[in-house]
Amino acid sequence: MTAAGATARPGRAGVLWASVRPRSLTVAAVSSVLGTAALVPEHSVQPLIAAGSLLLAMLLQAATNVLNDAEDALTGADDYAGSGASQAMRQRWIGAAQARVIAAWLFGTAAVLGVAIALGAHRPALLLLGVVAIVVGWAYTAPPLRLAYRPFGEAASGLPMGVGIVWGTAAAQAPAVPFSVWWAAAPLALLTAAILHANNARDRTHDATVGKRTLATQLSDDGVVVEFRMLTGGVAVVLGAAFLTRGLPLWCLGTVVPAALALRTAARARSDLDGRGWTMLLIAAVQLHLLTGLTLAAGFVLSALRW
């Protein structure tokens, strides 16, 4: 530590790693892994494309994370002690301008990789999905749209990160995506939205002062709680519906554990929670996303084995 209490600046690679918020990248990674696992019963997995899709998903989230921090620094949205900015931004190892450059390089790398995957898989139609992913990632916090600064943030995060990555990973490998992929993606989309909502609920007071009009800033205290409960509790509902309609293999019944935990997490949301309380729910939602995705993935793999 320096005399001022700041962590010593690492090398270039260390700064880059710190700027992408690496712990959050499990959201993209798990979604991609699930998209591949859902193809195991169909014997449609293509390892090289699966690996490329996993890297692509993480690059897109990393780029969005860095650009988000750059734009939030410029608007003052991260100008308080409890913000979720990356360590590189908090420690002032990079500024907003440098973060924008890093984000541009990450988006560019993702674009090149995406083109290679689409053409290598002989599915040029996937290029459209890639363009949409990059546009949404850039427009998430960058002007003029700034989707995260409007009441559309949860949808702009949950749909691409939950449904888009899972389906896109599967579509890059299989000529026909099984319907079970949609059922598997739905709970991850809800939990991705819940992660963002918990973040916005924690930041809602400060966000309102800098003109960041998230849905959490528009709702009452009780409304914020209701939304979080709907998103997390909805996981149990979706999984229940999936099994009732035989949309998921029986081996995925292990998700009864994350479903129960989702209901428990939903019940923990209260209108009197402070910033720390919402941070704890945010962490719980991230852990639920990881557990749900891996449990579903394991279920798909187990269902393909001959017992």
N, C-alpha and C positions, 0 to 999 in steps of 0.2 A: 504493500500500500504506500502511496505517496504521502507527503506531509498533509496534503489537503484532504486525505481520506479516499482518494480516487484510486481505483485499481490501475496498475501499470499497463500501458498500452501494449498489446501483444503484436506479433508480426502481422503482415498483410493477410495471410490466410486466417489467422485467429480473429482479426477484425471482421473479415467477411463472414466467418462462421457465426460470430456473435451478432451480426446484423440481421441474420435471417430468422432469428428466434427459433433455434433448432428444436427445442422441446415441443413446439407446436406442430412440427412437421409430421407427427404421428397421425394427425387427422387425414392428410392426403395419403400417407403411406398405407394406412389400414384400409382406406377405401379402395385403393388400387389392388392391394393383396386380396381383398374380398372379391373384386371383379374377376381376378384370375381363378380363385378357389371355386367360384360358382361354375366354372367351366370344367372342373375335374370330373364330375359325373358324366359329362358329355364327351370326355376324352378329346377336348379341343384346345388344351393349353399349348401355347407355343412359347417356350422358355425365354427366347431372346426378345421377342416382342413384349412379353410380360415384364421382363427386367427393364426394357426401355420405357414402358408405360409407367412403371413405378417411379423411375427417375424423372420422367416428364411431369408427373403429378406433383412430386416434391419441388421441382424447379418452379412450377407455376405458383405453388403456395409460398415458396420462399420469396419470389419476385413480388407477389402481392403484399407480403408482410413488410418488406423493405420499403416499398412505395407508400404503404399505409403510414409507416413511421415518418417518412419524409413529409407527407402532406399534413399529418397531424402536428408535426413540429412547426410547420409554416402557419397553420391556423391557430395554434395554441392549445389544441385539444389534448396534447400530452404534457402541457406545461403545469404539472402538479406531481407531488411525490408518489401518489398511488397509481400512476399511469402504467399501461402495459407495454411501453416502448421497449425496444431491444436494448441489450446491455451496451451495444456499440453507440447507440444514440444517448442513452442515459449518462454514459461515461464521457460523452463528447469526443469519442474516437473518430466519429464521422459527423458531418453536418447534413442538412437536408439536401443540399446540392449533390454531395457525394453519394448519399443514399439513392437519389434519383438515377445517378449513373449506374450504380450497382443493380438497381431494379431493371434498368433498360438492358443491361448485359444479360441478366438472368432471363428476362422475357425473350430476348433475342436467341439465347441458347435453347430455350424451350421451343421456340418456333422452328429452329433448324432440326431439333430432335423430333418434333412432331411431324414435320414433313417427311423425314426419313422413315418414321414408323408407318405413316399412312401409305407411302409409296412402296415400302418394303413389304407391307402386308397386302398390297394390291387393293387397297380400299381408299381411293382418293376422296371419296365422299366424307371421310373423317377429317379432311382438311377444314371443312366448314365448322365442325365441332371445335377444332383447334383455334380457329379465328375467333369464335364466340368466347372461348375460354380466356384468350389473351385480352380481348376487348373488355370483358367483364372484370378481369383481374386489374386492368389498368384503370377502368372507370370506377372501380370500387371506392377509391378515395381521391383520385385525380380529377381536376376540373375537365369539362364542365359538368359532368353528371354527378360525381361524388355520391355514389349510391349509399355509401355507409353514413352519409350525413343526412339521409332522408329516412322515412319509415320503411324503406325497402331493404335494409341491410341484411336482415335475417334470411329473406328469400334469395338475395344476391349471393349469400354465402352458402346456405344450406343446399340449394339446388345444384350449383356447379360442384361443390365439394362432396356432397352426399350422392346425388344421382349421377351427375355428369362424369365423375371419375370412375365410379363403379361400372356404369354402362359403357363408357368409352374404353376402359381397359378390356372389357369382355368383347366389345365390338371389334377391337383391333385384332383379336385372335380368332374369333369364330364367325363363320358366314351367317349364322343365325343366333341371336342372343336369346337364351332361354328366359321365359317369363319370371322364373325364380329370381333373376337378377334384380328385377324391379322391387320385389318383396324384400330382398336383402338390402337394397339401397335405401328404402324408405326410412327405417329407423336411424340410419346414419345421417340422413338429411335432417331429421328432427333434432338429433343430438348436436349436429353442427350448428344449427340455428339456436339451440339452447345455450351453447357455449358463447356465441356472440351476444345473445340476449343478456346472459349473466354479466358479461363484460360491460354492456351498455347500461345495465341496471346499476352497476357499481359506479359508473362514470356520469350518470344522468345529470346530477347537479352541476358539475363542471361543464359538461357538454352543452347544457342550455345557455351558459354564459358566453360561449364562443360561437354560438349559432349552429351547433351540430344537432339537428332535429331528428334524432333517432326515434324509433317507436317508443322506447322507454321514456324519453322526455315528454312524449305526448300523452302517455297514460297516467292514471292516478297511481298511488302507491299500491292499491289493491289490484289494479289492472296489470301492473308489472308482475305481480305475483301470479295472477291468473295465466298470463302468457307463458311464464316459465313452467308452471304446472301442466299446461296443455302440451307444451313441447316435450317435456320429459315423460309425463304420464302417457302421452300418445305413443311412446315406444312400446309399452306393454299392449296397448290396443292394437297397433299395427301387427305386432308379432302374433297376437292371439288370432287376428283375422287371417294371417298368413297360414297358420296351421289348420284353422277351421276349413279353409278353402283348398288345403293341400298345396299351397303355393311354395312351401319350403320342405326339404327332406326331413323326415322324422328325427334324423340324427342332429338336426339343429335345435332340438328341444332343450338342449343345454342353455339356450338363451332365456329359459325361465329364471335363471339367476340374475342376469342383468336386467330383465324385465321387472323383477321384484325390487332390485336396487333402484331402478328408475322411479318406481312409485314411491319408494322411501325418500329419494332425493327430491321429488316433487313436493312431498309433504314438508320438507325442511324450509321451503321458501315462505317467508313471512314479510309483511309490510313494514315491520320495524327493523329489518336487517340493515346493518351499516355496510360500509365499503368492504370491510374484512369478511363479513358474512357472505356477501355476494361473491367475493373472491374465492371463498371456500366452495360455494356452489359451482362456480366456474371450473375449478379443479375437479370437482366430482363429476361434472358433465364430460370433461375431457377423459377421465378415467372410464366412465361409462361407455363413451364412444369406442375406446380401445378394447374394452372387454366385450362389448356387443359385436364389434367387427371381427375380432379374433375367434369368438365363440361360433359365430355364423360360418366363418371360413373353415374352422375345424369340422363343423357339422357337414359341410359340403364334401370335404376330403374323406371323412369317415364313411359317408354314404356311397362313395365310389369303390370302397374296398369290398372284396369278396370274403365273407365271414364263413 
